[in-house]
Amino acid sequence: MKKIYIVLTIILVGFSASAQQDAMFTHYMFNTLEVNPAYAGSRDALTITGLHRSQWVSFPGAPKTQTLTLHTPVFDGNTGIGLSVINDKIGPTNTTSFYFDFSYKIKITEKANLAFGLKGGLNMVNHDLNNLTLDQRNDPAFSANIRSRLLPNFGFGMYYYTDKFYAGVSVPKLLENDFASNSTSGTTDLASEKRHYFLILGSVFRLNESILFKPTGFMKVTNGAPIEGDITGTFIFNDKFWIGAMFRTGDAVGVLAGLNITNQLALGYSFDWSYANTTMVYNGGSHEIMLRYDFIYKPDDKIRSPRYF
């Protein structure tokens, strides 16, 4: 019963006005398009990235998230388009979103670019209440599943980048849709989406001929919730593999590692452990796996320099 109450509490907190609702990622530096549409096309290739996160392993009802993003430059290369798909499940609640991304970049100097992006799409929330284990059978509050209609939303972002530095700000969801008024069941106990603000930045430094150091940061802000920040430091060896450490304020510490299998294919894995007193004793940590592929259109069209962002 104690575990059931904990899961239900997390669900309620996750959809209240005082919590961050968007999923978190240790591989946020590989999942930029999901939060900032201005990133679309910035890798100068058709890039497809898949990511799976299992959070708080062995914890009943713990979050599980999958994202799939693809983006490419089009026309003269100054325009980018993309697609972001995310599926996020926590307890009986499942959120699915589909977004299209558009960006346009302005060349500031020979090596620096500033891109502006727009994001628009649909999302839906489903509460599978019938599968909950209740302490009181036939409770009318849990007698029927709740499904919201497809709700539109849109956002924007800015992204400045060079070969060795990037920074971006974004608001991927501007509308605060009310799930209660858009539910197919007519229920009135659903909450609304909350507007999230994101700041990303990172750089890369050459330590010697074979080792690079890449520090990155990710800040998340939403009304009524504590500001949350991720700081990650990664060492890259011979442009082939990397290993690093992550710290997330108020939540977790972690490690990540990865391998550039080819110039086009990259594989990454991370593990983070929650140090928050409310969850640390009930779970076995969080796992992520990331796979990214850059499609090169022509046989002689090679990536002239490695893309670290």
N, C-alpha and C positions, 0 to 999 in steps of 0.2 A: 504493500500500500504506500509505503514511503516513496518508492521509486515512481509510482503512478502520480502522486501528488507533485513530485519534482518536475516530471515531464510536463504535466498540465500547467504548472507555474511558468515554465520556460515558454510554452506556447503562448500563454496570455501576455507575458512580458514582451515577446517578440512582435506582437501585433497591437501593442498599446501605443499611446501617443508619446511615450517617453523612452522609446527604444529605437535602436538602429535595426532596420528590417532587411536591408540588402545583405546578401551572403558575403562572407569574408574569404580571402584566399591568401595562402602563403606565397603562391606563385603569382602575385598580383603584377609583377613586372613582365610576365608573359601573357597576361590577360587584360592588357590595357584597353583594347577596343570595347570590352564589356562596360567600362565606366566612362570612356572618353571617345566620342565619335571622331574627333579631329585626328586621331591616330590612324584612321583608315588610309591605306596606300603608302604609309611612311616607310615601309620596308622595301619598296621598289620591286615587289614580286607579288604574285597571288599567294597569300599566306593563310594556311588553315591551322587552327590551334584547338585541340581538345583537352579538357581538364576534368578530372573527377576528384572530389573531396569527400572523404568520410570523416566526419568530425565526432570527437568523443566516442571512440570505438568502445563497444560493450555497454554503452549507456542506452537504455531503452528509449526509443523515439528520437535519437540524436540526429542532427542535420546531416543530410547527404545532398550534394550539389554536383551537377554536371553543366558544363558550358561548352559551346561550340561556336567559334568565331571564324569568319573568313573575310578577307579584304584584299583589295588590289588597286593599284593606280590605273586610271583610264584616260583616254584622249591624249593630251599632251604631257601627262605625268603630273600635272599640278592638281588634278582632281582625283579623289579616291572614293570608292564605294565599299560598303561592307554589310555583313549580316551577323547579328548576335542572337544566339539562342541560349536560354538558361532554364534549367529545371532544378528547383530547390524544394526539398522535402524535409519537414521537421514535425515529428509526431504524426498526427492525422492530417496535417496541413501541407498541401502541395501547390507551389506557385510555378507557373510556366509562362515564359515571356519570349516574344519574337520581336526583334528590332532591326530596322534598316538604318545604315549609317552613311553619311555623305560628308566629305571634307574638301576643302580647297586651301592650298598652301601658297604662301607668298615668300619668294626668295629674298631674304633680307641682306645677306652677304653671300659670298661664294660657297660658304660652308654652313650657313645658318638659315633655317626655315621657320616660318610661323604659319600654322594651319588652324583653320576655323572649321568646326564640325557641327552637324545637326543629326539628331537621332530621333526616330519616330517608330512606333510599333504598338503592339497589343500585349496585354498580360491578363492572366486569369488565376484565381485562387480557388482551390477545392479543399473542403474539410471533410475527410472520410471518417465521420463520427461513429459509424456503425461498427468499426473494428476496434474501438476503445474498450478496455476492460474496466468496468464500473463497479463501485462498491454498492450501488443501488441499482438493481435490475429494472428495466422498463422506465428509466428516467426520461421524461418527455423532452428534456433539453438536448438529449443525444439520440433521439429517435429517427432522425433523418439527416442524410448528408447535405452539405451546403456547398453550392457551386455558384461563383460569381460569373456574370456575363463577361465577354471579352471587352476589356476596358482599354481605350486608347491612351497613349501618353507620348510625350516628346521631351527632348532635352537638347543641350548644346554643350560645346567644349572648345577650349583653346589648347594648342600643343606647340611648344617651341622646342626645336631639336637641332643638334649638330651631330657629327660622328661620335662625339665624346660627352655630350651632355643633353639632358632633356628636362622639361618642366611643363606641367599642364594643370589646368583647372577645369572642372566640369560639373554640370548638374544634369545627369542623365534622365531624370524624371521630374519634370516641372509641376505636373498636375498631381494634386493630392486626392485621388479618386476615393469615393466613399463606397466600400464594398457592401455595406448594408443596403443602400438604396439600389444597388445593381445586382443583388442576389436573386437567382432563379427561384429560391425557396421562400422569398419574402421575409427572411429573418431580419431582425433589427440589432443583433448582437455582434456583428462584424465591425472591425475597425476600418480605418482608412490608410492609404499609402502616405508615407511621409517623405518630404523632399530631402534628398541627401546631397551634400556638397563634397567634392573630392579634390584633393591636391596630390599630384604625383611629381616626383623629381628623382633624378639619378645622374650618375656620371661614371666615367671609367678612367683609370690611371694606370700607366705602364710602370711596373716596379722594376722589371728587367726584361731581357729579350724573350723570356718564356712565360712570365707571370703578369697578369693584369688584376687590378682590384676594382670591383664595381660596387659602390655603395648606392642604395636606393631607399626611397621613403614613400610612404603612402598615408595620407591623413584623411579621415572621414568625419564629417560634421553633420549633425541633424538636430533639429530643434528639440530641446528637452532632454537630450541624452549627452553623456560625457563625450568629449572629443576623443577619438581613438586614433592612434598612430602606429604604423609599422616601420621599423628600421631594419634594414638587411644589409649585410656585408658579404660579398661573394668574391672568391679568388678564382680566376680563370687560368688554366694551365695549357699553354701551347694551342689555344683556341680550340681545344678538343674536349676538355671536361672542366667542370666547376664544382666547388664546394663552398658552403657558406653558412651563416647563422642569422637568425631572425629574432627580434624582440617586438612583442605587441603589447602596448600599454594596457594594464588592467586585465590581461587575459592569458598570454602564453609566450613561451620561448620555443625556438625550433631550429632545426638544421635542414639544409636542402643540398642536393647534389644532382648533377646532370651530365649528359654526354652529347656532344655533337657527333652523331653516328656518321653523317656525311655533311657536306657543305650546306645541304638543304634540309636534313632531318635532325631534329633535336628531341631528346627524351629527358625528362626531369622527374625527381621524386623528392618529397619533403615529409618530415615528421615534426609535429609540434605538440608540446605538452602544456596543459593548462595549469597555471599556478594560482588561479582564483580559488579561494576557499570553498565557494559554493559548488564547484564542479570537479575539482581535482581528485577527490576521493572516490568518485563514481565512474571514472572513465579510464581508458587505456591509451589516451592520446589521440591525435588526429593525423590522418594520412592524406597525401595528395599525389596524383600522378599527372604529368603533363606531356603531351606529344604535339610537336609543331613541325609543319612541312612547308617549305618555300618552293613553289613551282616556278621554274625558269623556262621561259617560253621558247627560246632559241638555243640550239646546241652551243653556239659561241657566245651566248649572253650570260657570262658568269658574273657572280657577285664579286666586284673588284676588291672590296674590303669587307671584313666580317661585320655583320649588323649585331651590335650588342644590345639594342633596344627594340 
